[in-house]
């Protein structure tokens, strides 16, 4: 006997296309992830998605249709001044006014809150319109980690140190458009980070990992140096706490002999050979 077709409603505030420059996980990727992992066992014939836009652009519409989603734009209140009635999550809570189309949907068996911001609104829609539907709260998948082994971090650095910062900044700018989300980490030889370093690192969306001095038997001449990276168990014990590290990046002045590595990428041949190691599970 064939499965009964059902429909699902994604409660969201926006629909982001592939061309959008976003620092956060695009809604479309969440939808794909949800469909591939949760809706496999249920024959969902239609996926609807609310947006706060009163008018949906053709790019948004085509992009949503490309992953099988029908967008439901908002309808402005007839009794309120548009200048005072600014779009917000409260529109979703008052769905009877701003989303009258919802009550005409049939066979909704899944209500999906696309983020924590829409959780209460999605719960209200489920309770009032679709009490039989199953509620889901989506969260972006944890991004893969990208660990850079380096000695300094400075927004005014030149040479390789400047390029190191530029590479990480470029990753943070582009990650909203790429298929693989990456969270960047970078070691520094500093034992204590300055406020300027913290502010600039936050801007570049990288987590800096400062060094730690050896507690016992420390020699006076044992000043911070790159050998501390080799003694990471002593000077960088926090590395053990990192999760989902998929790549480890280092720098070398010439091509290095890489044994038993799954992948090596030359990222920039101008300054130096930069090798990327895919960490084995």
Secondary structure as the mmCIF struct_conf table of DSSP 4:
data_model
#
loop_
_struct_conf.conf_type_id
_struct_conf.id
_struct_conf.beg_label_comp_id
_struct_conf.beg_label_asym_id
_struct_conf.beg_label_seq_id
_struct_conf.end_label_comp_id
_struct_conf.end_label_asym_id
_struct_conf.end_label_seq_id
HELX_LH_PP_P HELX_LH_PP_P1 UNK A 2 UNK A 5
STRN STRN1 UNK A 6 UNK A 11
BEND BEND1 UNK A 13 UNK A 13
TURN_TY1_P TURN_TY1_P1 UNK A 18 UNK A 19
BEND BEND2 UNK A 20 UNK A 20
BEND BEND3 UNK A 23 UNK A 24
HELX_LH_PP_P HELX_LH_PP_P2 UNK A 25 UNK A 26
HELX_RH_AL_P HELX_RH_AL_P1 UNK A 27 UNK A 37
TURN_TY1_P TURN_TY1_P2 UNK A 38 UNK A 38
BEND BEND4 UNK A 39 UNK A 39
TURN_TY1_P TURN_TY1_P3 UNK A 40 UNK A 41
BEND BEND5 UNK A 42 UNK A 42
STRN STRN2 UNK A 44 UNK A 50
BEND BEND6 UNK A 52 UNK A 52
BEND BEND7 UNK A 54 UNK A 55
HELX_RH_AL_P HELX_RH_AL_P2 UNK A 58 UNK A 66
TURN_TY1_P TURN_TY1_P4 UNK A 67 UNK A 68
STRN STRN3 UNK A 69 UNK A 72
BEND BEND8 UNK A 78 UNK A 80
TURN_TY1_P TURN_TY1_P5 UNK A 82 UNK A 84
BEND BEND9 UNK A 85 UNK A 85
HELX_RH_AL_P HELX_RH_AL_P3 UNK A 89 UNK A 93
TURN_TY1_P TURN_TY1_P6 UNK A 94 UNK A 94
HELX_RH_AL_P HELX_RH_AL_P4 UNK A 95 UNK A 98
HELX_RH_3T_P HELX_RH_3T_P1 UNK A 100 UNK A 104
STRN STRN4 UNK A 108 UNK A 113
BEND BEND10 UNK A 115 UNK A 115
HELX_RH_3T_P HELX_RH_3T_P2 UNK A 116 UNK A 118
HELX_RH_AL_P HELX_RH_AL_P5 UNK A 119 UNK A 129
TURN_TY1_P TURN_TY1_P7 UNK A 131 UNK A 132
BEND BEND11 UNK A 133 UNK A 133
STRN STRN5 UNK A 134 UNK A 137
HELX_LH_PP_P HELX_LH_PP_P3 UNK A 140 UNK A 143
STRN STRN6 UNK A 144 UNK A 148
BEND BEND12 UNK A 151 UNK A 151
TURN_TY1_P TURN_TY1_P8 UNK A 155 UNK A 156
HELX_RH_AL_P HELX_RH_AL_P6 UNK A 159 UNK A 174
TURN_TY1_P TURN_TY1_P9 UNK A 175 UNK A 177
BEND BEND13 UNK A 178 UNK A 180
STRN STRN7 UNK A 182 UNK A 187
BEND BEND14 UNK A 189 UNK A 189
BEND BEND15 UNK A 191 UNK A 192
HELX_RH_AL_P HELX_RH_AL_P7 UNK A 195 UNK A 203
TURN_TY1_P TURN_TY1_P10 UNK A 204 UNK A 205
STRN STRN8 UNK A 206 UNK A 209
BEND BEND16 UNK A 215 UNK A 217
TURN_TY1_P TURN_TY1_P11 UNK A 220 UNK A 221
BEND BEND17 UNK A 224 UNK A 224
TURN_TY1_P TURN_TY1_P12 UNK A 226 UNK A 226
HELX_RH_AL_P HELX_RH_AL_P8 UNK A 227 UNK A 230
TURN_TY1_P TURN_TY1_P13 UNK A 231 UNK A 231
HELX_RH_AL_P HELX_RH_AL_P9 UNK A 232 UNK A 235
HELX_RH_3T_P HELX_RH_3T_P3 UNK A 237 UNK A 241
BEND BEND18 UNK A 244 UNK A 244
STRN STRN9 UNK A 245 UNK A 252
BEND BEND19 UNK A 253 UNK A 254
BEND BEND20 UNK A 260 UNK A 260
BEND BEND21 UNK A 262 UNK A 262
TURN_TY1_P TURN_TY1_P14 UNK A 269 UNK A 271
STRN STRN10 UNK A 273 UNK A 278
HELX_LH_PP_P HELX_LH_PP_P4 UNK A 279 UNK A 280
#
